[in-house]
Amino acid sequence: MPHVVLLSPEIPPNTGNVARTCAAMAVELHLVDPLGFELSDRTLRRAGLDYWPFVRLERHGCWSAFEAVQKQRGGQLLGLTSRGGETYHQHRFAANDWLLFGKETTGLPEDVKRNCDNLLTVPMAEPGVRCLNLSSAVAIVLSEALRQLQNPLHD
C-alpha cells in the first residue's frame, strides 16, 4: 500500500483528518518533524475521532531521518505540489509509493522537491485558488492511487 507523508504539518485538525483517512484506507501515515503542534493536541485528537488505534503512525525526527527510512524501504517519493508537475490522475501509482505533502502555508521546500522522483499536482479550475486543503488533497490523491492499485489495467 502507498504511504502518506506529511512534512511539517501546521494545523492539527488537518492532520487529524488525514489520520482518519489513513486509518480508513489502511495505509501508513508518516509525520516528519518539526510539527506545528503536539500529538496530544485536543483538536488533532478530535479530528481523528476514536480511530487513532487504527492509525499506523510513524513519526520521524527530521527530514534526513525520514529519507533514510524511505530509501531503505524502497519505492518512489512523489511530491504533491500546487505548481507544476504531472497531474495525479495521469500518474501510474505503485504499491510502495510515498505520497509526500508539505506544510499548509508553504508547501514543499525546493530542496525537498528536487529529491522527489516525480512531482504531482491536483489540477484546479479556478486560477485564483492557490491550493486545496491538505486533508482534501490527501484524500483525492490517495483514493486515485488505491483505485489504480485495485484495478491496474484501468484506462
C-alpha positions, 0 to 999 in steps of 0.5 A: 500500500502507498504511504502518506507523508506529511512534512511539517504539518501546521494545523492539527485538525488537518492532520487529524483528518488525514489520520482518519483517512489513513486509518480508513484506507489502511495505509501508513501515515508518516509525520516528519518533524518539526510539527506545528503542534503536539500529538496530544493536541485536543483538536488533532485528537478530535479530528481523528475521532476514536480511530487513532488505534487504527492509525499506523503512525510513524513519526520521524525526527527530521527530514534526513531521518525520514529519507533514510527510512524511505530509501531503505524501504524502497519505492518512489517519493512523489511530491504533491505540489500546487505548481507544476508537475504531472497531474495525479490522475495521469500518474501510474501509482505503485504499491510502495509509493510515498505520497509526500505533502508539505506544510499548509502555508508553504508547501514543499521546500525546493530542496525537498522537491528536487529529491522527489522522483516525480512531482504531482499536482491536483489540477484546479479550475479556478486560477485564483485558488492557490491550493486545496486543503491538505486533508482534501488533497490527501484524500483525492490523491490517495483514493486515485492511487488505491483505485489504480492499485485495485484495478491496474489495467484501468484506462 
